[in-house]
Amino acid sequence: MPRGHQTDGIEGFEATTFEYGGRSHEVFSAGAGPAVVVMHEVPGIHPGVLDFARRLIAAGYRVYLPSLFGHPGAPASTGAILRSIGRTCVSREFTVLADRTSPVASWLRALAARAHAECGGPGVGAVGMCLTGGFALAMAVDPAVLAPVLSQPVLPAPVNAGKRAALGLDGDDLARVQERTAQGLCVLGLRFTADKGCPAERFATLRQELGEAFEGIEIDSSPGNPYGIRSQAHAVLTVDLVDEPGHPTRDALDRVMDFLRQRLQQPEPDGAPPAAVDHVPNPPTAGGQPPVG
């Protein structure tokens, strides 16, 4: 993918257009090292997503941020959230209700393969959030993807018991992922326990289908939980992240960083672990907004 121009609104990132299979999306990239594809949540590449991307860059990765909907760099306002939800519901790229792989997954797999070709290394990481959460699992069909992270995957929309347990993946794709887990692939998932958008039944299915290859982190957001996490908490790595040592969301973030490092980064020549990365403060959530992600 050819280098592009630096884009206003996303400082330090280069913008290119990646085309595959008749689909085309803008991709923002920055950093050096193994590739990690970060798929944003609703309403788009908002400042919290960029904070997460910059953590990865500081840790020694080249990050690829495809813009799948929304306005890149814009804050997560109520209007932006509602507009993004409306557009994704009618888009042909996203399978919102059916338990099938979304069509955009083939484009994302091609992006991962291109990123691997550009960056080298053992393989590629894929981090999905909310509407894109399950796309990281769909991308794991491609052998280049070695570290899929599913943060609060909400598709298909959990409108009934069957959909609450569904993964949004074609049977053939699930079978291929299972083949890869039998060969050593691991999958990491994150959710809040009271999150109705990403219900417990979905993680139960992941455990049933992938066995010990699935590591699920479920953060207590029930009433009266010890950390005062709100029951509406949803976006583990961005809006609802509390960047303080010992907080369960910070622990989840640290586990994501470890998961990527263990699978993508070569050991230091002297055997020493990579240097610690300072955490970027997460902006506060504005009250009264629909949940981001």
MOMO-V248239 format. One record per residue. OMEGA is omega in whole degrees, 0 to 359 (999 if undefined). Layout:
omega=OMEGA
omega=OMEGA
This chain:
omega=185
omega=176
omega=181
omega=182
omega=174
omega=189
omega=176
omega=177
omega=175
omega=185
omega=176
omega=180
omega=174
omega=180
omega=173
omega=174
omega=179
omega=181
omega=176
omega=174
omega=180
omega=178
omega=182
omega=177
omega=173
omega=180
omega=177
omega=184
omega=179
omega=177
omega=180
omega=181
omega=177
omega=185
omega=170
omega=175
omega=180
omega=180
omega=188
omega=177
omega=172
omega=10
omega=183
omega=179
omega=182
omega=185
omega=178
omega=176
omega=179
omega=176
omega=178
omega=179
omega=181
omega=173
omega=181
omega=179
omega=180
omega=180
omega=174
omega=177
omega=165
omega=185
omega=174
omega=182
omega=176
omega=176
omega=185
omega=175
omega=179
omega=180
omega=184
omega=176
omega=183
omega=178
omega=183
omega=179
omega=179
omega=180
omega=180
omega=180
omega=182
omega=179
omega=181
omega=179
omega=180
omega=183
omega=180
omega=180
omega=182
omega=182
omega=177
omega=181
omega=185
omega=175
omega=189
omega=186
omega=184
omega=178
omega=181
omega=176
omega=178
omega=181
omega=182
omega=181
omega=181
omega=177
omega=180
omega=177
omega=179
omega=177
omega=179
omega=179
omega=179
omega=179
omega=178
omega=179
omega=181
omega=189
omega=184
omega=181
omega=183
omega=183
omega=188
omega=170
omega=178
omega=180
omega=177
omega=183
omega=173
omega=181
omega=179
omega=186
omega=181
omega=179
omega=177
omega=177
omega=178
omega=179
omega=183
omega=170
omega=181
omega=183
omega=178
omega=184
omega=183
omega=186
omega=178
omega=179
omega=181
omega=179
omega=181
omega=180
omega=185
omega=181
omega=358
omega=182
omega=187
omega=187
omega=176
omega=185
omega=181
omega=181
omega=178
omega=181
omega=187
omega=183
omega=183
omega=185
omega=174
omega=180
omega=180
omega=179
omega=178
omega=179
omega=179
omega=177
omega=178
omega=175
omega=181
omega=177
omega=176
omega=179
omega=175
omega=178
omega=174
omega=182
omega=180
omega=179
omega=181
omega=174
omega=169
omega=188
omega=181
omega=183
omega=180
omega=178
omega=177
omega=189
omega=181
omega=181
omega=181
omega=178
omega=175
omega=177
omega=178
omega=178
omega=180
omega=186
omega=185
omega=178
omega=183
omega=177
omega=178
omega=174
omega=181
omega=176
omega=183
omega=188
omega=184
omega=174
omega=178
omega=179
omega=179
omega=180
omega=189
omega=184
omega=178
omega=179
omega=183
omega=182
omega=178
omega=182
omega=185
omega=189
omega=189
omega=189
omega=185
omega=190
omega=184
omega=174
omega=170
omega=190
omega=179
omega=180
omega=179
omega=177
omega=185
omega=176
omega=175
omega=176
omega=179
omega=177
omega=180
omega=179
omega=176
omega=180
omega=178
omega=181
omega=178
omega=182
omega=183
omega=186
omega=188
omega=187
omega=177
omega=177
omega=174
omega=183
omega=181
omega=180
omega=181
omega=177
omega=177
omega=181
omega=178
omega=182
omega=175
omega=180
omega=182
omega=180
omega=179
omega=181
omega=179
omega=178
omega=176
omega=183
omega=173
omega=179
omega=167
omega=183
omega=174
omega=177
omega=999
